[in-house]
Amino acid sequence: MKLVKVYVTLKDSVLDAQGEAIKSAVHSMGYNKVENVGMGKYFELKFADDYADLEKDVDSICDDLLANPNIETYRYEIAEAE
Amino acid sequence: MKLVKVYVTLKDSVLDAQGEAIKSAVHSMGYNKVENVGMGKYFELKFADDYADLEKDVDSICDDLLANPNIETYRYEIAEAE
């Protein structure tokens, strides 16, 4: 079985309000050396092993469902899963 | 600069309702070979290079802020960032 790990993050040009809020919270906890925090989404998709168009279909799923192409960018890794 | 990539996912024993919803959506888009979808959160934390207690503090930040220890689990990777 193939395990595809997808990471969706905001584009650099878009304000990461959640990340900024978490940075403030981390600082108020006393960890002042945290210089930046970014928040994104993480997906794990499992596919059968004999999947011919895996990368093409993962691109389509990311473009059409998992990421908002206006403000987000994504990357993924394909690994073997048991 | 150190870049810490944190992945927070639901424990296996907890129903992943968002993942199930995404699986249904992916199937309705015609990708029937997707066997399972899990959804989680992804964080990127940047720290200065000369950070002595990095792993200890990242554990604390995850335990106390980023993950809900009742239902979630986390793992992280430490990489070099420019």
Backbone of each chain as nested JSON, in Angstrom:
{
  "chains": [
    {"id": "A", "residues": [
      {"number": 1, "name": "MET", "atoms": {"N": [0.833, -1.193, 0.0], "CA": [0.0, 0.0, 0.0], "C": [0.873, 1.251, 0.0]}},
      {"number": 2, "name": "LYS", "atoms": {"N": [0.415, 2.253, -0.727], "CA": [1.176, 3.508, -0.784], "C": [0.569, 4.517, 0.193]}},
      {"number": 3, "name": "LEU", "atoms": {"N": [1.425, 5.168, 0.934], "CA": [0.976, 6.236, 1.827], "C": [1.481, 7.558, 1.27]}},
      {"number": 4, "name": "VAL", "atoms": {"N": [0.545, 8.444, 0.954], "CA": [0.916, 9.772, 0.447], "C": [0.702, 10.776, 1.572]}},
      {"number": 5, "name": "LYS", "atoms": {"N": [1.765, 11.486, 1.92], "CA": [1.691, 12.502, 2.972], "C": [1.663, 13.877, 2.311]}},
      {"number": 6, "name": "VAL", "atoms": {"N": [0.571, 14.589, 2.512], "CA": [0.379, 15.886, 1.856], "C": [0.469, 16.993, 2.905]}},
      {"number": 7, "name": "TYR", "atoms": {"N": [1.255, 18.02, 2.605], "CA": [1.403, 19.18, 3.481], "C": [0.863, 20.39, 2.745]}},
      {"number": 8, "name": "VAL", "atoms": {"N": [-0.123, 21.045, 3.324], "CA": [-0.71, 22.244, 2.725], "C": [-0.361, 23.424, 3.615]}},
      {"number": 9, "name": "THR", "atoms": {"N": [0.295, 24.421, 3.054], "CA": [0.673, 25.606, 3.828], "C": [0.252, 26.853, 3.07]}},
      {"number": 10, "name": "LEU", "atoms": {"N": [0.137, 27.949, 3.803], "CA": [-0.182, 29.221, 3.168], "C": [1.001, 29.692, 2.319]}},
      {"number": 11, "name": "LYS", "atoms": {"N": [0.699, 30.368, 1.234], "CA": [1.756, 31.001, 0.45], "C": [2.459, 32.043, 1.303]}},
      {"number": 12, "name": "ASP", "atoms": {"N": [3.735, 32.29, 1.0], "CA": [4.519, 33.234, 1.803], "C": [3.906, 34.623, 1.818]}},
      {"number": 13, "name": "SER", "atoms": {"N": [3.195, 34.971, 0.767], "CA": [2.633, 36.323, 0.662], "C": [1.355, 36.499, 1.481]}},
      {"number": 14, "name": "VAL", "atoms": {"N": [0.845, 35.399, 2.049], "CA": [-0.427, 35.461, 2.776], "C": [-0.146, 35.476, 4.279]}},
      {"number": 15, "name": "LEU", "atoms": {"N": [-0.818, 36.361, 4.994], "CA": [-0.636, 36.452, 6.451], "C": [-1.12, 35.169, 7.118]}},
      {"number": 16, "name": "ASP", "atoms": {"N": [-0.25, 34.574, 7.94], "CA": [-0.605, 33.351, 8.661], "C": [-1.068, 33.757, 10.066]}},
      {"number": 17, "name": "ALA", "atoms": {"N": [-2.352, 34.091, 10.169], "CA": [-2.874, 34.616, 11.437], "C": [-2.818, 33.56, 12.537]}},
      {"number": 18, "name": "GLN", "atoms": {"N": [-3.117, 32.311, 12.188], "CA": [-3.04, 31.247, 13.2], "C": [-1.61, 31.08, 13.696]}},
      {"number": 19, "name": "GLY", "atoms": {"N": [-0.673, 31.096, 12.756], "CA": [0.728, 30.969, 13.138], "C": [1.169, 32.097, 14.051]}},
      {"number": 20, "name": "GLU", "atoms": {"N": [0.742, 33.323, 13.738], "CA": [1.092, 34.468, 14.583], "C": [0.498, 34.318, 15.98]}},
      {"number": 21, "name": "ALA", "atoms": {"N": [-0.751, 33.838, 16.037], "CA": [-1.394, 33.648, 17.346], "C": [-0.653, 32.591, 18.154]}},
      {"number": 22, "name": "ILE", "atoms": {"N": [-0.234, 31.517, 17.488], "CA": [0.501, 30.469, 18.202], "C": [1.853, 30.992, 18.661]}},
      {"number": 23, "name": "LYS", "atoms": {"N": [2.5, 31.817, 17.829], "CA": [3.783, 32.399, 18.24], "C": [3.603, 33.234, 19.508]}},
      {"number": 24, "name": "SER", "atoms": {"N": [2.559, 34.046, 19.552], "CA": [2.293, 34.837, 20.762], "C": [2.085, 33.934, 21.972]}},
      {"number": 25, "name": "ALA", "atoms": {"N": [1.311, 32.867, 21.766], "CA": [1.035, 31.957, 22.878], "C": [2.32, 31.285, 23.359]}},
      {"number": 26, "name": "VAL", "atoms": {"N": [3.169, 30.883, 22.411], "CA": [4.432, 30.231, 22.783], "C": [5.313, 31.205, 23.551]}},
      {"number": 27, "name": "HIS", "atoms": {"N": [5.35, 32.453, 23.097], "CA": [6.147, 33.455, 23.808], "C": [5.608, 33.674, 25.223]}},
      {"number": 28, "name": "SER", "atoms": {"N": [4.28, 33.723, 25.353], "CA": [3.715, 33.966, 26.678], "C": [3.928, 32.77, 27.6]}},
      {"number": 29, "name": "MET", "atoms": {"N": [4.226, 31.602, 27.026], "CA": [4.59, 30.433, 27.833], "C": [6.056, 30.496, 28.262]}},
      {"number": 30, "name": "GLY", "atoms": {"N": [6.788, 31.483, 27.774], "CA": [8.176, 31.651, 28.192], "C": [9.21, 31.191, 27.178]}},
      {"number": 31, "name": "TYR", "atoms": {"N": [8.782, 30.682, 26.054], "CA": [9.732, 30.221, 25.03], "C": [9.98, 31.367, 24.046]}},
      {"number": 32, "name": "ASN", "atoms": {"N": [10.826, 32.304, 24.479], "CA": [11.009, 33.526, 23.704], "C": [11.887, 33.334, 22.485]}},
      {"number": 33, "name": "LYS", "atoms": {"N": [12.579, 32.21, 22.416], "CA": [13.505, 32.024, 21.299], "C": [12.83, 31.452, 20.055]}},
      {"number": 34, "name": "VAL", "atoms": {"N": [11.522, 31.223, 20.132], "CA": [10.803, 30.804, 18.929], "C": [10.662, 32.026, 18.033]}},
      {"number": 35, "name": "GLU", "atoms": {"N": [11.247, 31.958, 16.847], "CA": [11.302, 33.161, 16.006], "C": [10.134, 33.244, 15.039]}},
      {"number": 36, "name": "ASN", "atoms": {"N": [9.612, 32.108, 14.657], "CA": [8.475, 32.14, 13.735], "C": [7.684, 30.842, 13.856]}},
      {"number": 37, "name": "VAL", "atoms": {"N": [6.359, 30.941, 13.668], "CA": [5.514, 29.749, 13.68], "C": [4.602, 29.81, 12.459]}},
      {"number": 38, "name": "GLY", "atoms": {"N": [4.518, 28.726, 11.742], "CA": [3.592, 28.623, 10.617], "C": [2.65, 27.466, 10.873]}},
      {"number": 39, "name": "MET", "atoms": {"N": [1.407, 27.618, 10.46], "CA": [0.456, 26.528, 10.637], "C": [-0.101, 26.097, 9.294]}},
      {"number": 40, "name": "GLY", "atoms": {"N": [-0.245, 24.806, 9.12], "CA": [-0.8, 24.276, 7.886], "C": [-1.643, 23.055, 8.165]}},
      {"number": 41, "name": "LYS", "atoms": {"N": [-1.974, 22.357, 7.09], "CA": [-2.78, 21.151, 7.211], "C": [-1.96, 19.955, 6.734]}},
      {"number": 42, "name": "TYR", "atoms": {"N": [-2.277, 18.819, 7.289], "CA": [-1.526, 17.604, 6.977], "C": [-2.527, 16.503, 6.659]}},
      {"number": 43, "name": "PHE", "atoms": {"N": [-2.327, 15.829, 5.549], "CA": [-3.227, 14.753, 5.131], "C": [-2.42, 13.48, 4.859]}},
      {"number": 44, "name": "GLU", "atoms": {"N": [-3.006, 12.364, 5.208], "CA": [-2.428, 11.072, 4.83], "C": [-3.447, 10.327, 3.974]}},
      {"number": 45, "name": "LEU", "atoms": {"N": [-3.052, 10.007, 2.76], "CA": [-3.943, 9.281, 1.845], "C": [-3.34, 7.918, 1.562]}},
      {"number": 46, "name": "LYS", "atoms": {"N": [-4.159, 6.897, 1.689], "CA": [-3.681, 5.541, 1.401], "C": [-4.269, 5.046, 0.095]}},
      {"number": 47, "name": "PHE", "atoms": {"N": [-3.41, 4.501, -0.746], "CA": [-3.794, 3.989, -2.059], "C": [-3.33, 2.539, -2.176]}},
      {"number": 48, "name": "ALA", "atoms": {"N": [-4.034, 1.786, -3.026], "CA": [-3.569, 0.437, -3.336], "C": [-2.221, 0.526, -4.058]}},
      {"number": 49, "name": "ASP", "atoms": {"N": [-1.464, -0.56, -3.983], "CA": [-0.119, -0.553, -4.564], "C": [-0.122, -0.428, -6.09]}},
      {"number": 50, "name": "ASP", "atoms": {"N": [-1.116, -1.006, -6.73], "CA": [-1.117, -1.062, -8.2], "C": [-1.836, 0.147, -8.791]}},
      {"number": 51, "name": "TYR", "atoms": {"N": [-1.381, 1.314, -8.397], "CA": [-2.076, 2.534, -8.809], "C": [-1.186, 3.243, -9.827]}},
      {"number": 52, "name": "ALA", "atoms": {"N": [-1.617, 3.221, -11.092], "CA": [-0.747, 3.688, -12.173], "C": [-0.542, 5.195, -12.149]}},
      {"number": 53, "name": "ASP", "atoms": {"N": [-1.629, 5.943, -12.01], "CA": [-1.551, 7.401, -12.148], "C": [-1.468, 8.094, -10.801]}},
      {"number": 54, "name": "LEU", "atoms": {"N": [-0.722, 7.523, -9.877], "CA": [-0.76, 8.026, -8.505], "C": [-0.432, 9.509, -8.435]}},
      {"number": 55, "name": "GLU", "atoms": {"N": [0.708, 9.916, -8.989], "CA": [1.118, 11.318, -8.831], "C": [0.149, 12.264, -9.522]}},
      {"number": 56, "name": "LYS", "atoms": {"N": [-0.306, 11.867, -10.703], "CA": [-1.243, 12.722, -11.435], "C": [-2.536, 12.901, -10.619]}},
      {"number": 57, "name": "ASP", "atoms": {"N": [-3.041, 11.809, -10.061], "CA": [-4.293, 11.9, -9.312], "C": [-4.104, 12.638, -7.984]}},
      {"number": 58, "name": "VAL", "atoms": {"N": [-2.959, 12.454, -7.333], "CA": [-2.722, 13.199, -6.101], "C": [-2.663, 14.697, -6.4]}},
      {"number": 59, "name": "ASP", "atoms": {"N": [-2.007, 15.061, -7.498], "CA": [-2.002, 16.479, -7.888], "C": [-3.424, 16.998, -8.069]}},
      {"number": 60, "name": "SER", "atoms": {"N": [-4.263, 16.22, -8.751], "CA": [-5.641, 16.668, -8.979], "C": [-6.402, 16.793, -7.665]}},
      {"number": 61, "name": "ILE", "atoms": {"N": [-6.252, 15.814, -6.784], "CA": [-6.962, 15.85, -5.505], "C": [-6.522, 17.071, -4.697]}},
      {"number": 62, "name": "CYS", "atoms": {"N": [-5.218, 17.366, -4.717], "CA": [-4.728, 18.54, -3.981], "C": [-5.259, 19.823, -4.608]}},
      {"number": 63, "name": "ASP", "atoms": {"N": [-5.168, 19.91, -5.928], "CA": [-5.603, 21.141, -6.603], "C": [-7.093, 21.38, -6.421]}},
      {"number": 64, "name": "ASP", "atoms": {"N": [-7.877, 20.316, -6.461], "CA": [-9.335, 20.479, -6.514], "C": [-10.011, 20.367, -5.152]}},
      {"number": 65, "name": "LEU", "atoms": {"N": [-9.334, 19.814, -4.157], "CA": [-10.016, 19.58, -2.887], "C": [-9.201, 20.006, -1.656]}},
      {"number": 66, "name": "LEU", "atoms": {"N": [-7.969, 19.546, -1.569], "CA": [-7.255, 19.71, -0.296], "C": [-6.674, 21.104, -0.101]}},
      {"number": 67, "name": "ALA", "atoms": {"N": [-6.246, 21.742, -1.18], "CA": [-5.623, 23.061, -1.06], "C": [-6.458, 24.108, -1.78]}},
      {"number": 68, "name": "ASN", "atoms": {"N": [-6.415, 25.316, -1.279], "CA": [-7.026, 26.463, -1.953], "C": [-5.933, 27.115, -2.793]}},
      {"number": 69, "name": "PRO", "atoms": {"N": [-5.963, 26.942, -4.115], "CA": [-4.835, 27.408, -4.931], "C": [-4.644, 28.926, -4.885]}},
      {"number": 70, "name": "ASN", "atoms": {"N": [-5.643, 29.657, -4.438], "CA": [-5.484, 31.111, -4.361], "C": [-4.505, 31.526, -3.271]}},
      {"number": 71, "name": "ILE", "atoms": {"N": [-4.545, 30.829, -2.165], "CA": [-3.73, 31.279, -1.026], "C": [-2.804, 30.2, -0.477]}},
      {"number": 72, "name": "GLU", "atoms": {"N": [-2.964, 28.953, -0.935], "CA": [-2.179, 27.871, -0.339], "C": [-1.294, 27.178, -1.372]}},
      {"number": 73, "name": "THR", "atoms": {"N": [-0.275, 26.547, -0.863], "CA": [0.588, 25.733, -1.695], "C": [0.711, 24.36, -1.027]}},
      {"number": 74, "name": "TYR", "atoms": {"N": [1.052, 23.337, -1.781], "CA": [1.159, 22.011, -1.187], "C": [2.385, 21.285, -1.723]}},
      {"number": 75, "name": "ARG", "atoms": {"N": [2.795, 20.305, -0.958], "CA": [3.826, 19.383, -1.417], "C": [3.484, 18.035, -0.832]}},
      {"number": 76, "name": "TYR", "atoms": {"N": [4.007, 16.971, -1.406], "CA": [3.701, 15.654, -0.857], "C": [4.855, 14.685, -1.041]}},
      {"number": 77, "name": "GLU", "atoms": {"N": [4.819, 13.656, -0.22], "CA": [5.799, 12.575, -0.278], "C": [5.036, 11.275, -0.44]}},
      {"number": 78, "name": "ILE", "atoms": {"N": [5.6, 10.355, -1.193], "CA": [4.977, 9.044, -1.352], "C": [5.862, 8.014, -0.664]}},
      {"number": 79, "name": "ALA", "atoms": {"N": [5.276, 7.269, 0.255], "CA": [6.032, 6.266, 0.997], "C": [5.301, 4.922, 0.906]}},
      {"number": 80, "name": "GLU", "atoms": {"N": [5.998, 3.876, 1.288], "CA": [5.361, 2.564, 1.387], "C": [4.703, 2.443, 2.753]}},
      {"number": 81, "name": "ALA", "atoms": {"N": [3.523, 1.865, 2.795], "CA": [2.872, 1.608, 4.078], "C": [2.503, 0.135, 4.141]}},
      {"number": 82, "name": "GLU", "atoms": {"N": [2.396, -0.376, 5.342], "CA": [2.041, -1.796, 5.454], "C": [0.531, -1.973, 5.38]}}
    ]},
    {"id": "B", "residues": [
      {"number": 1, "name": "MET", "atoms": {"N": [19.719, 28.537, 11.494], "CA": [18.389, 28.493, 12.106], "C": [17.828, 27.073, 12.014]}},
      {"number": 2, "name": "LYS", "atoms": {"N": [17.141, 26.67, 13.069], "CA": [16.561, 25.321, 13.078], "C": [15.081, 25.405, 12.711]}},
      {"number": 3, "name": "LEU", "atoms": {"N": [14.676, 24.52, 11.831], "CA": [13.262, 24.425, 11.462], "C": [12.718, 23.124, 12.039]}},
      {"number": 4, "name": "VAL", "atoms": {"N": [11.715, 23.242, 12.895], "CA": [11.088, 22.052, 13.486], "C": [9.73, 21.854, 12.821]}},
      {"number": 5, "name": "LYS", "atoms": {"N": [9.545, 20.705, 12.21], "CA": [8.28, 20.381, 11.547], "C": [7.502, 19.442, 12.444]}},
      {"number": 6, "name": "VAL", "atoms": {"N": [6.333, 19.905, 12.882], "CA": [5.527, 19.137, 13.83], "C": [4.267, 18.632, 13.129]}},
      {"number": 7, "name": "TYR", "atoms": {"N": [3.988, 17.347, 13.278], "CA": [2.795, 16.746, 12.71], "C": [1.913, 16.275, 13.861]}},
      {"number": 8, "name": "VAL", "atoms": {"N": [0.686, 16.78, 13.911], "CA": [-0.252, 16.377, 14.961], "C": [-1.383, 15.603, 14.29]}},
      {"number": 9, "name": "THR", "atoms": {"N": [-1.585, 14.386, 14.741], "CA": [-2.655, 13.566, 14.155], "C": [-3.494, 12.967, 15.276]}},
      {"number": 10, "name": "LEU", "atoms": {"N": [-4.705, 12.57, 14.932], "CA": [-5.567, 11.917, 15.911], "C": [-5.008, 10.535, 16.256]}},
      {"number": 11, "name": "LYS", "atoms": {"N": [-5.213, 10.13, 17.486], "CA": [-4.867, 8.756, 17.865], "C": [-5.702, 7.782, 17.038]}},
      {"number": 12, "name": "ASP", "atoms": {"N": [-5.157, 6.595, 16.834], "CA": [-5.854, 5.609, 16.006], "C": [-7.232, 5.259, 16.555]}},
      {"number": 13, "name": "SER", "atoms": {"N": [-7.383, 5.36, 17.861], "CA": [-8.648, 4.962, 18.483], "C": [-9.735, 6.026, 18.347]}},
      {"number": 14, "name": "VAL", "atoms": {"N": [-9.382, 7.202, 17.828], "CA": [-10.337, 8.306, 17.732], "C": [-10.856, 8.405, 16.298]}},
      {"number": 15, "name": "LEU", "atoms": {"N": [-12.159, 8.554, 16.154], "CA": [-12.755, 8.687, 14.825], "C": [-12.283, 9.964, 14.149]}},
      {"number": 16, "name": "ASP", "atoms": {"N": [-11.759, 9.839, 12.935], "CA": [-11.296, 10.995, 12.172], "C": [-12.425, 11.418, 11.236]}},
      {"number": 17, "name": "ALA", "atoms": {"N": [-13.339, 12.244, 11.765], "CA": [-14.53, 12.621, 10.991], "C": [-14.155, 13.447, 9.762]}},
      {"number": 18, "name": "GLN", "atoms": {"N": [-13.185, 14.347, 9.918], "CA": [-12.762, 15.145, 8.765], "C": [-12.151, 14.252, 7.685]}},
      {"number": 19, "name": "GLY", "atoms": {"N": [-11.323, 13.303, 8.113], "CA": [-10.721, 12.379, 7.146], "C": [-11.781, 11.568, 6.412]}},
      {"number": 20, "name": "GLU", "atoms": {"N": [-12.793, 11.118, 7.151], "CA": [-13.872, 10.346, 6.522], "C": [-14.633, 11.2, 5.515]}},
      {"number": 21, "name": "ALA", "atoms": {"N": [-14.878, 12.47, 5.876], "CA": [-15.589, 13.37, 4.965], "C": [-14.774, 13.598, 3.693]}},
      {"number": 22, "name": "ILE", "atoms": {"N": [-13.458, 13.768, 3.863], "CA": [-12.605, 13.985, 2.693], "C": [-12.572, 12.722, 1.836]}},
      {"number": 23, "name": "LYS", "atoms": {"N": [-12.545, 11.552, 2.48], "CA": [-12.553, 10.306, 1.704], "C": [-13.823, 10.226, 0.853]}},
      {"number": 24, "name": "SER", "atoms": {"N": [-14.972, 10.56, 1.438], "CA": [-16.218, 10.565, 0.666], "C": [-16.134, 11.54, -0.504]}},
      {"number": 25, "name": "ALA", "atoms": {"N": [-15.581, 12.724, -0.241], "CA": [-15.485, 13.727, -1.31], "C": [-14.572, 13.244, -2.421]}},
      {"number": 26, "name": "VAL", "atoms": {"N": [-13.453, 12.622, -2.037], "CA": [-12.506, 12.119, -3.04], "C": [-13.167, 11.02, -3.872]}},
      {"number": 27, "name": "HIS", "atoms": {"N": [-13.916, 10.142, -3.212], "CA": [-14.618, 9.086, -3.954], "C": [-15.639, 9.685, -4.913]}},
      {"number": 28, "name": "SER", "atoms": {"N": [-16.353, 10.711, -4.443], "CA": [-17.378, 11.31, -5.313], "C": [-16.747, 12.057, -6.485]}},
      {"number": 29, "name": "MET", "atoms": {"N": [-15.459, 12.396, -6.366], "CA": [-14.742, 12.99, -7.496], "C": [-14.275, 11.925, -8.481]}},
      {"number": 30, "name": "GLY", "atoms": {"N": [-14.464, 10.65, -8.144], "CA": [-14.115, 9.573, -9.061], "C": [-12.841, 8.825, -8.724]}},
      {"number": 31, "name": "TYR", "atoms": {"N": [-12.168, 9.218, -7.651], "CA": [-10.934, 8.527, -7.266], "C": [-11.283, 7.434, -6.258]}},
      {"number": 32, "name": "ASN", "atoms": {"N": [-11.783, 6.316, -6.792], "CA": [-12.307, 5.284, -5.911], "C": [-11.225, 4.434, -5.26]}},
      {"number": 33, "name": "LYS", "atoms": {"N": [-10.0, 4.565, -5.747], "CA": [-8.942, 3.72, -5.207], "C": [-8.294, 4.3, -3.955]}},
      {"number": 34, "name": "VAL", "atoms": {"N": [-8.772, 5.468, -3.517], "CA": [-8.277, 6.004, -2.252], "C": [-8.906, 5.182, -1.131]}},
      {"number": 35, "name": "GLU", "atoms": {"N": [-8.072, 4.51, -0.363], "CA": [-8.608, 3.575, 0.625], "C": [-8.821, 4.201, 1.985]}},
      {"number": 36, "name": "ASN", "atoms": {"N": [-8.022, 5.201, 2.306], "CA": [-8.208, 5.85, 3.597], "C": [-7.633, 7.258, 3.541]}},
      {"number": 37, "name": "VAL", "atoms": {"N": [-8.251, 8.177, 4.278], "CA": [-7.746, 9.541, 4.37], "C": [-7.716, 9.936, 5.845]}},
      {"number": 38, "name": "GLY", "atoms": {"N": [-6.603, 10.486, 6.266], "CA": [-6.495, 11.023, 7.616], "C": [-6.144, 12.493, 7.534]}},
      {"number": 39, "name": "MET", "atoms": {"N": [-6.682, 13.263, 8.452], "CA": [-6.356, 14.681, 8.453], "C": [-5.728, 15.067, 9.776]}},
      {"number": 40, "name": "GLY", "atoms": {"N": [-4.72, 15.92, 9.695], "CA": [-4.071, 16.393, 10.899], "C": [-3.626, 17.829, 10.749]}},
      {"number": 41, "name": "LYS", "atoms": {"N": [-2.807, 18.271, 11.681], "CA": [-2.291, 19.63, 11.646], "C": [-0.784, 19.593, 11.458]}},
      {"number": 42, "name": "TYR", "atoms": {"N": [-0.292, 20.631, 10.852], "CA": [1.127, 20.712, 10.539], "C": [1.642, 22.073, 10.998]}},
      {"number": 43, "name": "PHE", "atoms": {"N": [2.734, 22.071, 11.742], "CA": [3.31, 23.321, 12.242], "C": [4.781, 23.391, 11.863]}},
      {"number": 44, "name": "GLU", "atoms": {"N": [5.229, 24.584, 11.554], "CA": [6.656, 24.827, 11.349], "C": [7.105, 25.861, 12.372]}},
      {"number": 45, "name": "LEU", "atoms": {"N": [8.055, 25.491, 13.196], "CA": [8.585, 26.403, 14.216], "C": [10.041, 26.691, 13.902]}},
      {"number": 46, "name": "LYS", "atoms": {"N": [10.406, 27.959, 13.917], "CA": [11.799, 28.336, 13.679], "C": [12.447, 28.805, 14.974]}},
      {"number": 47, "name": "PHE", "atoms": {"N": [13.623, 28.264, 15.202], "CA": [14.391, 28.593, 16.407], "C": [15.784, 29.062, 15.993]}},
      {"number": 48, "name": "ALA", "atoms": {"N": [16.385, 29.873, 16.859], "CA": [17.781, 30.245, 16.637], "C": [18.66, 28.986, 16.715]}},
      {"number": 49, "name": "ASP", "atoms": {"N": [19.828, 29.075, 16.108], "CA": [20.709, 27.906, 16.042], "C": [21.253, 27.493, 17.405]}},
      {"number": 50, "name": "ASP", "atoms": {"N": [21.509, 28.471, 18.255], "CA": [22.178, 28.181, 19.524], "C": [21.159, 27.87, 20.615]}},
      {"number": 51, "name": "TYR", "atoms": {"N": [20.285, 26.932, 20.337], "CA": [19.191, 26.635, 21.268], "C": [19.514, 25.314, 21.947]}},
      {"number": 52, "name": "ALA", "atoms": {"N": [19.843, 25.39, 23.24], "CA": [20.373, 24.197, 23.909], "C": [19.3, 23.134, 24.132]}},
      {"number": 53, "name": "ASP", "atoms": {"N": [18.134, 23.548, 24.647], "CA": [17.115, 22.576, 25.062], "C": [16.041, 22.397, 24.001]}},
      {"number": 54, "name": "LEU", "atoms": {"N": [16.444, 22.369, 22.745], "CA": [15.461, 22.399, 21.667], "C": [14.437, 21.275, 21.785]}},
      {"number": 55, "name": "GLU", "atoms": {"N": [14.899, 20.029, 21.887], "CA": [13.949, 18.913, 21.888], "C": [13.053, 18.931, 23.12]}},
      {"number": 56, "name": "LYS", "atoms": {"N": [13.652, 19.259, 24.264], "CA": [12.863, 19.321, 25.497], "C": [11.77, 20.382, 25.372]}},
      {"number": 57, "name": "ASP", "atoms": {"N": [12.132, 21.546, 24.842], "CA": [11.148, 22.628, 24.746], "C": [10.11, 22.336, 23.666]}},
      {"number": 58, "name": "VAL", "atoms": {"N": [10.505, 21.709, 22.569], "CA": [9.515, 21.363, 21.544], "C": [8.517, 20.357, 22.112]}},
      {"number": 59, "name": "ASP", "atoms": {"N": [9.013, 19.395, 22.888], "CA": [8.091, 18.457, 23.544], "C": [7.086, 19.197, 24.427]}},
      {"number": 60, "name": "SER", "atoms": {"N": [7.59, 20.164, 25.205], "CA": [6.69, 20.913, 26.092], "C": [5.674, 21.711, 25.295]}},
      {"number": 61, "name": "ILE", "atoms": {"N": [6.131, 22.379, 24.23], "CA": [5.22, 23.188, 23.419], "C": [4.145, 22.298, 22.791]}},
      {"number": 62, "name": "CYS", "atoms": {"N": [4.534, 21.13, 22.326], "CA": [3.549, 20.213, 21.727], "C": [2.572, 19.712, 22.786]}},
      {"number": 63, "name": "ASP", "atoms": {"N": [3.112, 19.293, 23.929], "CA": [2.249, 18.742, 24.977], "C": [1.275, 19.786, 25.513]}},
      {"number": 64, "name": "ASP", "atoms": {"N": [1.748, 21.036, 25.631], "CA": [0.959, 22.046, 26.331], "C": [0.143, 22.935, 25.412]}},
      {"number": 65, "name": "LEU", "atoms": {"N": [0.458, 22.949, 24.126], "CA": [-0.23, 23.903, 23.254], "C": [-0.686, 23.297, 21.924]}},
      {"number": 66, "name": "LEU", "atoms": {"N": [0.209, 22.637, 21.217], "CA": [-0.118, 22.273, 19.828], "C": [-0.999, 21.037, 19.709]}},
      {"number": 67, "name": "ALA", "atoms": {"N": [-0.836, 20.085, 20.617], "CA": [-1.604, 18.845, 20.53], "C": [-2.497, 18.7, 21.755]}},
      {"number": 68, "name": "ASN", "atoms": {"N": [-3.627, 18.07, 21.553], "CA": [-4.51, 17.715, 22.664], "C": [-4.146, 16.297, 23.084]}},
      {"number": 69, "name": "PRO", "atoms": {"N": [-3.461, 16.125, 24.227], "CA": [-2.943, 14.794, 24.567], "C": [-4.034, 13.747, 24.795]}},
      {"number": 70, "name": "ASN", "atoms": {"N": [-5.259, 14.18, 24.99], "CA": [-6.339, 13.214, 25.18], "C": [-6.656, 12.453, 23.901]}},
      {"number": 71, "name": "ILE", "atoms": {"N": [-6.603, 13.154, 22.779], "CA": [-7.051, 12.518, 21.538], "C": [-6.017, 12.555, 20.417]}},
      {"number": 72, "name": "GLU", "atoms": {"N": [-4.945, 13.315, 20.615], "CA": [-3.982, 13.482, 19.514], "C": [-2.599, 12.978, 19.896]}},
      {"number": 73, "name": "THR", "atoms": {"N": [-1.833, 12.703, 18.878], "CA": [-0.442, 12.332, 19.056], "C": [0.384, 13.203, 18.118]}},
      {"number": 74, "name": "TYR", "atoms": {"N": [1.648, 13.367, 18.413], "CA": [2.474, 14.219, 17.552], "C": [3.835, 13.583, 17.334]}},
      {"number": 75, "name": "ARG", "atoms": {"N": [4.462, 14.012, 16.263], "CA": [5.858, 13.666, 16.023], "C": [6.477, 14.879, 15.361]}},
      {"number": 76, "name": "TYR", "atoms": {"N": [7.798, 14.964, 15.412], "CA": [8.438, 16.118, 14.772], "C": [9.798, 15.747, 14.218]}},
      {"number": 77, "name": "GLU", "atoms": {"N": [10.239, 16.585, 13.288], "CA": [11.558, 16.462, 12.664], "C": [12.267, 17.792, 12.848]}},
      {"number": 78, "name": "ILE", "atoms": {"N": [13.567, 17.732, 13.059], "CA": [14.361, 18.956, 13.176], "C": [15.276, 19.041, 11.965]}},
      {"number": 79, "name": "ALA", "atoms": {"N": [15.19, 20.152, 11.258], "CA": [16.005, 20.333, 10.053], "C": [16.736, 21.666, 10.15]}},
      {"number": 80, "name": "GLU", "atoms": {"N": [17.708, 21.851, 9.302], "CA": [18.385, 23.142, 9.199], "C": [17.586, 24.027, 8.254]}},
      {"number": 81, "name": "ALA", "atoms": {"N": [17.454, 25.292, 8.581], "CA": [16.787, 26.232, 7.677], "C": [17.722, 27.403, 7.453]}},
      {"number": 82, "name": "GLU", "atoms": {"N": [17.583, 28.055, 6.352], "CA": [18.466, 29.208, 6.092], "C": [17.911, 30.447, 6.783]}}
    ]}
  ]
}
